[in-house]
Amino acid sequence: MSTIAAITSPSDFESHIASLTPSTIAIISFHTPWAAPCAQMSLILQTLASSYPPQTPPTVSFLSLDAEALPDISESYDVTAVPFLVIQRDGKVLEKVSGSDAGKVREAVERHAGKGGNTGKVGLPPALEATRRNEEEGNEQATTTEQANGGNDYLSKYVPGADDPKTAPEMSSTEGQKEELETRLKELVKAAPVMLFMKGTPSAPQCGFSRTIVGLLREQGVRYGFFNILADEEVRTGMKTFSDWPTFPQLYAGGEFVGGLDIVKEELESNPDFFADYVAAPKGQGGMAAPEAQKQPATAQA
């Protein structure tokens, strides 16, 4: 069965691609170690790869690389979110798939590489199905439980066991901590008219996605506040829930969540003046600045 080649450097990637024949289909998977959906994608690709027998020369080749560790390669394929799959042949991109939908990934791979030779023995797990329990079965179970606890008067004699489910939530100090964190995050997203939550700093971004969005804001002439989520695990974890967005960078404008890099790109493509209310420098000269040095949005100036 075919295996997935782990690419760890640009030279590894270049040499691997160069070794493929013009007819070989390359399945390139971009992932990050911290994104949970990438683990699911890894399992999907391992299953798919195992269904293709190894051949010389290979008809299909599976590659996997860390999108943040190899940002130049990621940017060359316009990777703005992970997991992200690129299918190419002879250096030409045939299709891209964003996300970890097993059905979409399998259809895309089989559309270009054909179906694997392993039929029936290895395959993607089927969707789980839930079957409603009929009333008779439910009554039977209830009767059995009642008898096990002492008959019709079991409630008066019942003593909870250690393995019994909780009937009420346990109170702890974590509730107060969550409220404090939410209050802090509400203040952070409004700390500047434009706030960027990123990995690293604008002068030293720690991932390709953060570096790309910094470049976009600079190009648009936007001055912005930023927060390095790598320096505060509490904020890093909390922002995922607060924004309902699992990855970074995250951009806020006027205290409202805009999105990640892919959303920001889409907004600019559909509306080149998307940041018009927040421009505080000539095009190409945007960057980090203190909140008071930034241009306030039009609604705030009124």
Stockholm file with secondary structure:
# STOCKHOLM 1.0

chainA/1-302         MSTIAAITSPSDFESHIASLTPSTIAIISFHTPWAAPCAQMSLILQTLASSYPPQTPPTVSFLSLDAEALPDISESYDVTAVPFLVIQRDGKVLEKVSGSDAGKVREAVERHAGKGGNTGKVGLPPALEATRRNEEEGNEQATTTEQANGGNDYLSKYVPGADDPKTAPEMSSTEGQKEELETRLKELVKAAPVMLFMKGTPSAPQCGFSRTIVGLLREQGVRYGFFNILADEEVRTGMKTFSDWPTFPQLYAGGEFVGGLDIVKEELESNPDFFADYVAAPKGQGGMAAPEAQKQPATAQA
#=GR chainA/1-302 SS CCCEEEECSHHHHHHHHHHSCTTCEEEEEEECTTCHHHHHHHHHHHHHHHTSCCCSSCSEEEEEEETTTSHHHHHHTTCCSSSEEEEEETTEEEEEEESCCHHHHHHHHHHHHCCCSCCSSSCCCCCCCCCCCCHHHHHHHHHHHHHHTTGGGHHHHCCCCTTSCCSSCCCCTHHHHHHHHHHHHHHHTTSSSEEEEESEETTEESSHHHHHHHHHHHHHTBEEEEEEGGGCHHHHHHHHHHTTCCSSCEEEETTEEEESHHHHHHHHHHCTTTTGGGBCSCTTCCEECCGGGSCCCHHHHC
#=GC SS_cons         CCCEEEECSHHHHHHHHHHSCTTCEEEEEEECTTCHHHHHHHHHHHHHHHTSCCCSSCSEEEEEEETTTSHHHHHHTTCCSSSEEEEEETTEEEEEEESCCHHHHHHHHHHHHCCCSCCSSSCCCCCCCCCCCCHHHHHHHHHHHHHHTTGGGHHHHCCCCTTSCCSSCCCCTHHHHHHHHHHHHHHHTTSSSEEEEESEETTEESSHHHHHHHHHHHHHTBEEEEEEGGGCHHHHHHHHHHTTCCSSCEEEETTEEEESHHHHHHHHHHCTTTTGGGBCSCTTCCEECCGGGSCCCHHHHC
//
